């Protein structure tokens, strides 16, 4: 068992270092810009009827779809970043998921632009305006609550001291994260194959977030082995509930998605503040 954890830890650490490099991040940023510009040009060529039929049939004619593509790729990158935070504390991983939720709300706002005509006008499309506004307000609300949540996390809880147990705990979480990364890449390749073959693609992030529900429960069970104290079990289970609400927010209909997402962020903030107030031991005074 230890040898398996050592191998998965070694693979995970190499991948984490690669994706965390500044050169990798800059290359990804440049790639996103080029894809966005290429999408705009391709859409314009299709509007002018200059694309071959086999490409024109699959290419949209609304320039706003390029924005949707750009935000979708950003979410893919954030999803990878989320996987690489699963080996950290449960609280930090939850904060990353709130970052993704805020981006999903923004993406949903821009996605609504595809319904509007070009040049843009909201005449006869007031329902679209309401959905754009609701998702925008939800994104800002989650962004603000994330600030409160991050501030509350500055108090460290030394529930599990450094040592062999902590190393084993982190190694187990890295093994889970590596398994989730494999599933993430497999789902992406499957969706890409469906797109290339002209078949209907599935809602990637809805399915991926469903997978994360089971990974969250698995991480809670693993943490209970290393942290059997009631306060740790309750906190980690509460954070798992927050992640479940995030998943429901992603799949919920308009307006309800904002209410559920913001409610999840409020629950996380309350849980963290209450935990810090009553269950985190004060730091000893300096000598």
C-alpha positions in Angstrom: 0.0 0.0 0.0 2.8 2.4 0.9 4.6 1.7 -2.4 1.4 2.5 -4.3 1.0 5.8 -2.5 4.6 6.6 -3.1 4.2 6.0 -6.9 1.0 8.1 -7.1 2.6 10.9 -5.0 5.6 11.0 -7.3 3.4 11.2 -10.5 1.1 13.8 -8.9 4.0 16.0 -7.7 5.6 16.0 -11.2 2.3 17.0 -12.9 1.7 19.6 -10.2 5.1 21.2 -10.7 4.6 21.2 -14.5 1.2 23.0 -14.4 2.5 25.3 -11.7 5.4 26.7 -13.7 5.3 30.3 -14.8 6.3 29.2 -18.3 3.3 26.8 -18.5 0.9 29.4 -17.3 2.2 32.0 -19.8 2.0 29.5 -22.6 -1.6 28.6 -21.6 -2.6 32.3 -21.5 -1.1 32.9 -25.0 -3.0 29.9 -26.3 -6.3 31.1 -24.9 -5.8 34.5 -26.6 -5.0 32.8 -29.9 -8.0 30.5 -29.7 -10.3 33.4 -28.9 -9.0 35.4 -31.9 -9.2 32.3 -34.2 -12.8 31.7 -33.1 -13.8 35.2 -34.0 -12.1 35.0 -37.4 -13.7 31.6 -38.1 -17.1 32.7 -37.1 -16.8 35.8 -39.4 -15.7 33.6 -42.3 -18.7 31.4 -41.7 -21.0 34.4 -41.7 -19.6 35.4 -45.1 -20.0 31.9 -46.5 -16.3 31.4 -47.0 -15.9 28.1 -45.0 -16.3 24.7 -46.5 -19.6 23.0 -45.9 -18.3 20.4 -43.5 -16.8 23.3 -41.3 -19.6 25.8 -41.8 -22.2 23.3 -40.6 -20.4 22.9 -37.2 -19.3 26.5 -36.8 -21.7 29.1 -35.2 -22.5 32.4 -36.9 -22.8 34.4 -33.6 -19.6 36.2 -32.5 -20.7 35.9 -28.9 -20.0 32.2 -29.1 -16.3 33.0 -29.1 -16.7 34.5 -25.6 -18.5 31.4 -24.5 -15.6 29.3 -25.8 -13.0 31.4 -24.0 -14.8 31.1 -20.7 -15.3 27.4 -21.2 -11.6 26.9 -21.7 -10.9 29.0 -18.6 -13.2 26.8 -16.6 -11.4 23.7 -17.9 -8.1 25.2 -16.6 -9.7 26.1 -13.3 -11.0 22.5 -13.0 -7.5 21.2 -13.4 -6.3 23.7 -10.8 -9.1 22.5 -8.5 -7.8 18.9 -8.8 -4.3 20.0 -7.9 -5.7 21.5 -4.7 -7.5 18.4 -3.5 -4.3 17.3 -1.7 -4.4 20.5 0.4 -6.7 21.1 3.2 -10.4 20.5 2.6 -11.1 24.2 3.4 -8.6 25.4 0.7 -10.1 23.0 -1.9 -13.5 24.4 -1.1 -12.3 27.9 -1.6 -11.1 26.9 -5.1 -14.5 25.5 -5.9 -16.1 28.8 -5.0 -13.7 30.5 -7.4 -14.9 28.2 -10.1 -18.5 28.8 -9.2 -18.0 32.5 -9.6 -16.5 31.9 -13.0 -19.4 29.7 -13.9 -21.9 32.4 -13.1 -19.9 34.9 -15.2 -19.8 32.3 -18.0 -23.5 31.8 -17.8 -24.0 35.6 -18.2 -21.9 35.7 -21.3 -23.5 32.6 -22.6 -26.8 34.4 -22.6 -25.4 36.8 -25.2 -25.7 34.1 -27.8 -29.4 34.6 -27.7 -29.2 38.3 -28.5 -28.9 39.6 -32.1 -26.0 41.5 -33.6 -25.6 44.4 -33.2 -26.6 43.9 -29.6 -30.0 45.0 -28.4 -32.2 43.9 -25.5 -35.5 44.9 -27.2 -37.8 41.9 -26.9 -35.2 40.0 -24.8 -35.8 41.4 -21.3 -35.7 37.8 -19.9 -32.2 37.5 -21.2 -31.2 40.7 -19.4 -32.7 39.4 -16.1 -30.7 36.2 -16.4 -27.5 38.1 -17.2 -28.0 40.4 -14.2 -28.8 37.5 -11.8 -25.7 35.6 -12.8 -23.6 38.7 -12.5 -24.9 39.5 -9.1 -24.4 35.9 -8.0 -20.8 36.0 -9.2 -20.1 39.2 -7.3 -21.8 37.9 -4.2 -19.7 34.6 -4.3 -16.6 36.7 -4.9 -17.3 38.8 -1.9 -18.2 35.9 0.4 -15.0 34.2 -0.8 -13.1 37.1 0.6 -14.7 36.6 4.0 -14.1 32.9 3.8 -10.4 33.3 3.0 -10.0 35.8 5.8 -11.5 33.3 8.2 -9.1 30.6 7.1 -6.1 32.6 8.2 -6.5 31.0 11.6 -4.7 27.7 11.5 -6.0 24.6 13.2 -3.2 22.2 14.2 -5.5 19.2 14.5 -3.0 16.9 12.8 0.6 17.6 13.7 3.5 17.2 11.2 4.8 13.6 11.0 4.2 10.2 9.5 0.4 10.5 9.9 0.2 13.8 8.1 2.4 12.5 5.3 0.2 9.5 4.8 -2.9 11.6 4.9 -1.5 13.9 2.2 -0.3 11.0 0.1 -3.8 9.4 0.2 -5.4 12.7 -1.0 -2.9 12.9 -3.8 -3.8 9.4 -4.9 -7.5 10.4 -5.0 -6.6 13.7 -6.9 -4.6 11.8 -9.5 -7.5 9.4 -10.0 -9.9 12.4 -10.5 -7.5 13.9 -13.0 -7.5 10.7 -15.0 -11.4 10.8 -15.0 -11.3 14.5 -15.9 -9.0 13.9 -18.9 -11.0 10.8 -20.0 -14.3 12.8 -19.9 -12.7 15.6 -21.9 -11.4 13.2 -24.6 -14.8 11.5 -24.8 -16.5 14.8 -25.3 -14.0 15.9 -27.9 -14.6 12.6 -29.8 -18.3 13.1 -29.7 -17.8 16.6 -31.1 -15.5 15.5 -33.9 -17.8 12.7 -34.9 -20.8 15.0 -35.1 -22.7 13.5 -32.1 -24.3 15.3 -29.2 -21.8 16.2 -26.5 -22.7 16.0 -22.8 -22.6 18.8 -20.2 -19.0 18.3 -19.2 -19.0 20.4 -16.0 -22.3 18.9 -14.7 -20.9 15.4 -15.0 -17.6 16.3 -13.6 -19.1 18.0 -10.6 -21.2 14.9 -10.1 -18.0 12.9 -10.0 -16.6 15.4 -7.5 -19.5 14.6 -5.1 -18.2 11.1 -4.7 -14.6 12.2 -4.4 -15.6 14.7 -1.6 -17.3 11.9 0.3 -14.3 9.7 -0.1 -12.0 12.5 1.1 -14.2 13.0 4.2 -14.0 9.2 5.0 -10.2 9.3 4.5 -9.9 12.3 6.8 -12.0 10.6 9.4 -9.4 7.9 9.6 -6.7 10.4 10.4 -8.8 13.0 12.2 -11.4 11.2 14.2 -12.2 14.1 16.4 -15.8 15.3 16.3 -15.0 18.9 15.4 -12.8 17.8 12.5 -15.4 15.3 11.2 -18.2 17.9 11.5 -16.2 20.6 9.8 -15.1 18.4 6.9 -18.6 17.0 6.5 -20.0 20.5 6.5 -17.6 21.5 3.8 -18.7 18.5 1.8 -22.3 19.7 2.1 -21.2 23.1 0.7 -19.6 21.4 -2.2 -22.8 19.4 -2.8 -24.8 22.6 -2.9 -22.2 24.0 -5.4 -22.9 21.0 -7.6 -26.7 21.6 -7.3 -26.2 25.3 -8.2 -24.4 24.3 -11.4 -27.3 22.2 -12.6 -30.1 24.3 -11.2 -32.4 26.4 -13.5 -31.8 30.2 -13.8 -32.2 32.3 -10.6 -32.3 29.2 -8.4 -28.7 28.5 -9.3 -27.7 31.9 -7.9 -29.7 31.4 -4.7 -28.2 27.9 -4.1 -24.7 29.0 -5.0 -24.7 32.1 -2.8 -26.4 30.1 0.0 -23.6 27.6 -0.2 -21.0 30.3 0.2 -22.9 31.8 3.2 -23.0 28.4 4.8 -19.2 27.9 4.3 -18.5 31.3 5.9 -20.8 30.7 8.9 -19.3 27.2 9.4 -15.7 28.6 9.3 -16.4 31.5 11.7 -18.3 29.3 14.2 -15.5 26.7 14.0 -12.8 29.3 14.6 -14.8 30.9 17.4 -15.5 27.8 19.5 -13.3 24.9 18.3 -9.9 26.4 17.4 -7.6 26.6 20.3 -6.0 30.1 20.7 -2.3 30.2 19.9 0.0 30.3 22.9 1.4 33.7 23.8 5.0 34.3 22.5 7.7 33.8 25.1 
